[in-house]
Amino acid sequence: LPIEHWTEANGARVWLVQSPGIPMVDVEVDFDAGSRRDPAAQAGLASAVATMASKGVRADGSQPALDENALGEAWADLGASFGAGAGNDSFSLSLRSLTEPALLDKAVHLAARQLAEPSLPGAVWERERERWSAAIREARTRPGTVAGEAFAAAVYGSHPYGDQVTEATLAAIGTEDMAQFNARYLQACRARVAIVGAVDRAQAQALVGTLLARLPAPAQCAPLPAVPEVQPLAAPVQQNLAFTSAQAHVLIGQPGFKRNDPDFLALLVGNHILGGGGFTSRLTNEVREKRGLSYSVSSGFSPGLNAGAFVVSLQTRPDQAAQATEVAKNVLARFVADGPTPAELRAAKDNLIGGFALRIDSNRKLLG
């Protein structure tokens, strides 16, 4: 892809793909401020900040304050959208707008206010916290949630990737903590901006300048503290969690690899053969097709700035969970020992290469 890349004077790094086919632009701004940087006692802080990003902005000079309803109406009037989210590694804000100058200029200015000047109303946070807590309670009535939390704790140990958002950690988060989060992480020099759409470099630079203009821009960007690496497992562990359910959830795995691992592509192709390729994978063939032990079974990696988990996942009847688990483990062991056949390797490469165009067939996918 023809990706243009430069660094702004304020330290923000920008990536641009010019896509003039439709008069729209998609923008994503990322900060190294994902959940891996949440204090353990306040797990969920980054996600809470993302939730509150759409709940209002402060007054600024001649521009009045906007509550969540007025903010929603303002975006609707522009025919544009702006959202925030938090993953393990990043805190992200995304903007989509038509490139008609009058609309785009208003959208970027409104996004800049929402990025740098959220109002963080306490009453709204109390409402959202109670809603989130209720969702957590409901989720824990499902076996998949219970299994996933136990698996994360076993694989990641004390690493932040394994921390769970609970009612207690949400209760420990206040709007003042969110304000401190914004001040600490959302600085212009820490921004990573991706732009895809019908704009040229000069327009993109003007867009970035306006979008980040209200953020703090220190002369020097102090480095963030290092996050410890995910540690390998010391020994295998099997947990059997009792749960009254018509279906058993089975998760098998361990720490995997980081996103910048030089073996990324080899592992992508290998996992496609093992369990990532749907009905053509070995796990599906052995567990589902030959034995009928599971409707679906898959394997996958989740590489990030730290090593994400490798996991084999399946659901089956409780009375055949032990058999399904044993078959999956045997398939994995044989694959590690012997690797793929030449025919499997060729088929996996053909599928991944042939389907590559579908990974970049929209501005949204190009942005990702």
N, C-alpha and C positions, 0 to 999 in steps of 0.2 A: 504494500500500500504506500502511496506517496504521502508520508506523514511528515509535516513540517514541525520542527521543534526549536524552541528558544527559551531563554530565561529573561524575565523582565527585570528592570532596575531594582524593584523591591524584593527580588529573590523568587518570585513565583515562577514556576516552570510550566510551560504551555506546550500542548500538542495539538496540531490542527490538521484535519483532513477536509479539503475543499470538496463539497458535494453539491454542485449547482443544479441538480436535477429538479428539485422542488424548492420553493422560496421559504425554507424553514431552517432553523438552527437548533441543535441540541448542545447543551453545555453541561459538563459535570465538574465540580470542584471537590477535590479530596484532600483530607488532612490526616496525618498519622495520629488519629485520635479515636480509634475503634475500641471495642470492649476490652481488648487486651490491656488497655491503659486504665480501665476502671479500678478504683480501690476495691479490694475483695469485699469489704463490708458495704460497698455501694454498687454492687454488680447491677448493671442496667443504667448507669449514669449516662453513657453516651447515647443510648437509645432514648432515654428520657429527654435529653436535650433535643434530639431529632424530632420527637413527638411534639415538643413545645415550640418548635420553630415555626409552626403554622398557626399558632394560637394568638398572634398579635404582634404589632411593632410599636415602638415608642414614638412619641411626637418628636419632630426634628425641624426646628426653625419654623418655616411657614407651612410645613407638612404636618397634618394632624396625626394623632395616634390612631391606629386601626385595631379593632378587636378581631377575633377569629372570623366572625361573620363578614365584617367589612373587608377583611383581607381576601376571603374567598370570593366575594363579589368583585373585588378589584381584578383578580386574576381572570374571572369569568368574562369581565368586560373587555379584557385584552385578548381573549381567546388563547391565552398562554397558560403554562403550568409551571409550578415550582414545588419541589419536595425535598425532604431531608431523610436520611437513613443512616444507620450505623451497623457495621459488620464487625468481625473480629479485628480487622486491621485498620479500617478507615471510617471516618465520619464524612459523609458525602452529601452534597447538595446538587440538585439537578434542575436545569431550566430548559424549557422548550418554548419557542416562540416563532411566529412568522418573522421574516426579515424585512417586511415593510418598515421603513425607517421610523415612522412615528410610533408604531406599535412596539418595535424592538427597543427603542430608546426608553419608553415607559416601563417595559418589562424588565430591562436590565437595572434601571434605577430602583424599581420596587424590590427586585431580588437582592440588590445591594443592601437595602434597608433591612430586609428579612434576615440576611446573613449576619449583619453586624449589630442590629439594634432590636433583637427580640424583646418583647415586653415581659415575658415569663410571669403571667399572672398567677398568684398563689392559689386562688380558688379553682382555677382551671386545672392546675397541676393536681390538686387534691381529688378532683373528679376523675382525671385520667389515671391517677395512681390507683384509685379504687376499682376502676374498670379493668386495669391491667392485673391487679391482684385477683379479681374474680376470674379472669381468664386463666391465670396460673392454677387456681384451685380446680377449675373445670378440666384443664389439660391433664392434671394428675389423676383424673378418673380413667384415663386411657392407658393401656399397657405400653404403647409405643413411647409415650412421654417418660414413663418410669424407666423403661429400658434405656432410652437415650441418655437420661441423666446419669444413670449408673455407669453406662459405657464411657461417657465423657470424663467422669471422675476417675475411672480406672485407667484410662489411656493417658490423660493429661496430668494426673496427680495434682500438684500445687500450682501448675502453670495456669495463667489467667484464661487460657482457652477453655479450661474445664470449669470455670466459675459459673454458677447458676443464679439467675435472677429469681429472688424469692420475695415473699411479702415483707420479710424483715429487711432485705437490702433496699427495697423500694421505700420503706418507711424511713430509712436513714438518709434519703435524698430530699433535699430542699431546693427551692429556687435559687438560693444563694450559692449552692454547690454548682448549679448549672451556669450561673454567671461566672464563677471562677473557672469552670471548664472552658467557656468561650474565651475568656481572657488568656488562659494558658495555651490553648491549642489553635484557636482560630486567628492566626496572624498571617498577613499577606505573604511573608517569606516562607511560610510552611505550605502554601497552596500548590496543588498540582491540578492544572486545568486542562481538560480535554474538550475540544470543540469540533463538531462535525456539522457541516451545513453550507448554505449558500452565502458564505462570507469569504473575503480574501484576507491576506495576512494583516493589512492595515486595519481593516474592520475588526478583525479578531483582537488585535492589540488594543484598539479603542474600547471594545467590549470588556476585555479583562481589566483594563484600567478603571473603568466605571464600576464594575462588579466588585472589585476588591478595595476601592478607594476609601471606604469607611472602616476597614479593618485596621488594627494596629500594625505599624510598619517600622519595627525597631531597626536601628542602624546595623545591628548584628543579630542574627538569629541564633539564640542560645540552643545548643543541642539538647534534645530530649533524652532522658535517662534510658539506658538500654533495657530491653525486656529480656529476661532470661530465656534460654533455649528450652524447648521441650526435651525432657530426658527420656532415654530408652527405658523400656520396661525391665525391671530387675528379674522378673520371673513370670511365667504364665499364670493367669488367674481365671477361674471359672466361677461365675455367680449365677445361681438359680433363684430367681425372685418369684415368690408365690403371688399370683394375681388371678382373681376370678374373671376369666375371659374365655370366649370361644376360640381365641387364636393366641398362639404363642409368638412372641417377637424375639428373633435371634440376631445378635450383633457379634461379629468376630472381627478383631482388628488390633491395631497397635499404632504408635506414632509413625507417620510416613515421611514426607520430605518437604523442603521449603520450595517456594515458587521459583526461586532462581537456581535451583539445582540443575547442574549440567545434564542430568539424565531425565529431565522433564519429558522430552518427546518420546524417549524410549519407554518410559513408564506409562505414558499416555497410550501408546500403541499396545504395550503388553497388557494393560488393564482392559483395553477394548476387547481383546481376545478372551481374557479370563472372565470378566463379568460386566464390563461396561458397554458391550455391543448389543444389548438386548437379546433377541431370540437366537442370534448367531453365537452367543458366548458359551464357553464351556460350562459355567455354573448353571445356566438355564438348561442346557442340554442334559446334564447329569441329574440335577435336582428336580427339575420340572418335567422335561420331556420323557426321560427314561423311567422315572420313578413316581411322578405325580405327587411329590412331597410338598410342593409350594406353587402357588399361582405365579409368583414372581420372586426372583432372586437376583441380586446384583452385587457388584463390588465397585469401589471408587476411592480416589484420593481427594483430599481437600487441602492442597498446599497453600500456604500464606506466607506472610513475612517470617513466621515461625513454622515449624513442621506441623502440618495438619494431620489428621488421622487417616489411616487406611481402614476401610470397613467393608466387610461382607455382610449383607443384610438380607434377611428373609423372614417371612411369616408363614406359619403352618399350624396344623391342629396340635394341641398340647400333647396328645398321645404319640405323635410321631416327631416331636421336636428333637429328641435325642438322635434319631436316625438321620433326620435332615441335617442336623449340625455335623454329624460324623461324615456324611457324604460331602458336604461343603468343605470341611477341613481336609479331606483326602484329595479333593480336586485342587485345592490351593497348594497342598504339599507336592503333588505331582507336577504342577505348573512351575513351582519354584525349582524343583529338582531338574526337570527336563526341558522347560521352556516350550515355546510354541512349535508346531510343525511348520515346514516351509509353506504349505498351503494356507494354514491359518494366518501366517504373517503376511502373505501376499493379499489375502482377502481383506485383512484389517487395514492395510495400507491403502488398498483400492477404495474401500469404503470411506475412510477418513479424508483421502485426497479428493475423491469424487464429490463428497458432501461439503467440502470446504467453502464453496461459493455460498452455501446457505448460511454460513456463519457471519457473512458480511454483506447480506442483501438488503440492509436497511440502515438508515442513519443511526438508529438506536444500537444496532449490533456493532456498527463501526465504532461508535463511541465506547462501547464496552471493550 
